[in-house]
Amino acid sequence: MTKRKKGYSDSNKNLTLFEVEKICGNKSTLLSQSTQKLLRLMVAELEINSAATASLLEIAEVDKQLVQYIAGPVITSTNCWQSCIPQWVYKAVTIDRLDTVLEEIEKGSIGELATPSEVLTVMMPISLEAPLHSDWVNVYLWASHTTLVKHKPFPNYDYENLWAKIGTSPINYKQIQHNYKSLAADIRFRVVSYAAKQGWGKRHKSPEKLTTNESQTTNIARQLTLFE
């Protein structure tokens, strides 16, 4: 029997995309807890793609930069190790972007930083190709630890003692803040800029107008390298 996540009901799972669109189109309900749970369910469990999620937020007239951040590609680094990035990391990026956008809508402010999972996606191929400077090793380890602890991709794993398993003392955010912010800001800028060039943020399309190919586009097929 599949274990149901707390807070999600079967009635939510049976909603159609157009019913979700109607909910998102009502500004008074956009920030409700039930609507946020529904959006998270669609991304995390139903694995609706980022284009559809961005379209729903665009219909709700969410700030265009937030729409673009959701719609933009996954940024990575192109080398022979790129294919080693696990699938769960790409899914984590999609979930984390939505969480970030919902938090920023709640606060009424637009952030500048990408998520730890996005930093992990950029740094993983680089770390496998050549040794990193110790400062960047700390950024990579912090981003990896943060992403693993949040998403817990491996069942029955001792995440509470992850730092000990890594074999290093815990790294706190203040230690890596400067380098992390520099990289995370660059990643998010590239994501938003690319999505803007593709026309996102202009209400150019709605979910019902997505073609079959568009609706099935995966994040992996929509990657950019860090150097593009």
SVG drawing of the C-alpha trace seen along z (x, -y; Angstrom):
<svg xmlns="http://www.w3.org/2000/svg" viewBox="-12 -43 54 45">
<polyline fill="none" stroke="black" stroke-width="0.4" points="0.0,0.0 1.3,-3.4 1.8,-5.7 0.0,-9.0 1.7,-12.1 0.2,-14.0 -1.9,-16.9 -2.9,-15.7 -6.3,-14.2 -7.6,-12.0 -9.9,-14.8 -6.9,-17.0 -5.4,-14.3 -8.6,-14.1 -8.7,-17.8 -8.2,-18.5 -5.6,-21.0 -8.4,-23.4 -9.8,-23.3 -6.4,-24.1 -6.2,-26.9 -9.5,-28.3 -8.2,-28.1 -4.9,-29.8 -6.8,-32.5 -8.6,-33.6 -6.1,-35.9 -7.8,-35.6 -7.0,-31.9 -3.6,-32.0 -1.7,-32.1 -4.1,-29.9 -2.5,-26.9 -4.7,-24.5 -3.7,-26.0 0.0,-25.8 -0.4,-22.2 -2.1,-21.5 0.7,-23.1 3.3,-21.2 1.4,-17.9 1.3,-18.5 5.0,-19.1 6.3,-16.6 3.9,-13.6 2.1,-14.1 5.4,-15.5 3.7,-18.2 6.3,-19.9 7.7,-23.3 6.1,-24.8 2.6,-23.9 3.3,-25.2 4.7,-28.5 1.6,-28.9 -0.7,-28.5 1.3,-31.1 1.2,-33.4 -2.6,-33.1 -2.7,-34.1 -0.7,-37.2 2.3,-36.3 5.3,-38.6 6.9,-37.8 10.3,-37.2 8.9,-34.4 7.1,-32.9 10.4,-33.0 12.3,-31.4 9.8,-28.5 9.8,-28.2 13.6,-28.5 15.9,-25.6 18.1,-23.6 21.6,-25.1 24.4,-22.6 28.0,-22.2 28.9,-20.4 31.6,-17.8 31.9,-14.0 30.4,-13.8 27.2,-15.6 25.2,-12.4 26.2,-11.4 23.7,-13.8 21.0,-11.6 17.4,-12.0 16.3,-12.9 18.4,-16.0 16.6,-17.3 13.3,-16.7 14.6,-18.4 15.4,-21.5 11.8,-21.7 10.3,-21.3 12.8,-23.7 12.0,-26.4 8.3,-26.2 8.9,-26.3 11.1,-29.4 8.6,-31.1 5.7,-30.5 7.7,-31.8 8.6,-34.9 5.0,-35.5 4.1,-35.2 6.7,-37.7 5.9,-40.1 9.5,-40.2 11.5,-38.7 14.8,-37.0 18.0,-36.8 19.4,-33.4 19.0,-30.0 18.3,-27.0 21.0,-24.7 19.8,-21.9 20.6,-24.2 24.1,-24.9 24.5,-21.2 23.5,-20.5 26.1,-23.0 28.9,-21.9 28.6,-18.1 30.0,-17.6 32.8,-20.0 33.7,-18.3 34.0,-15.0 36.2,-16.4 38.9,-18.2 39.8,-19.0 38.0,-22.1 39.5,-24.8 38.7,-24.2 36.3,-27.2 34.3,-25.7 34.5,-22.2 32.6,-23.7 30.0,-25.3 29.5,-22.0 29.3,-20.0 26.8,-22.5 24.6,-22.5 24.7,-18.7 23.9,-18.2 21.1,-20.8 19.5,-19.1 19.9,-15.5 18.4,-16.4 15.4,-18.2 14.5,-15.6 15.7,-12.4 16.0,-10.5 17.3,-7.2 15.0,-5.3 16.2,-4.2 19.3,-6.4 20.7,-8.1 20.4,-11.7 20.7,-12.9 24.4,-11.9 25.1,-12.9 28.0,-15.2 29.7,-12.3 29.2,-10.0 30.7,-12.6 33.7,-12.7 33.8,-16.4 32.7,-18.8 29.3,-20.5 29.6,-23.5 27.3,-26.4 25.9,-28.9 28.0,-31.8 31.2,-29.9 30.2,-29.7 27.8,-32.7 30.0,-34.9 30.8,-32.2 27.4,-30.6 25.6,-33.9 27.9,-34.7 27.2,-31.4 23.5,-31.2 22.8,-34.7 24.5,-33.9 22.5,-30.7 19.1,-32.4 20.0,-35.3 20.7,-32.9 17.6,-30.9 15.3,-34.0 17.1,-35.6 16.7,-32.6 13.0,-32.2 12.5,-35.9 14.0,-35.4 11.6,-32.5 8.7,-34.9 7.7,-33.8 6.1,-36.5 4.1,-37.9 1.1,-35.6 1.9,-34.2 0.2,-30.9 -2.1,-29.1 -2.1,-25.4 -4.9,-24.4 -2.8,-25.8 0.3,-23.7 1.0,-21.1 1.6,-17.5 5.3,-17.9 5.5,-21.0 3.5,-19.4 5.9,-16.4 9.1,-18.4 11.4,-17.4 13.8,-19.5 16.7,-17.5 15.9,-18.3 15.9,-22.0 19.3,-22.4 21.8,-25.1 25.4,-24.9 26.9,-27.3 28.9,-28.9 26.1,-29.5"/>
</svg>
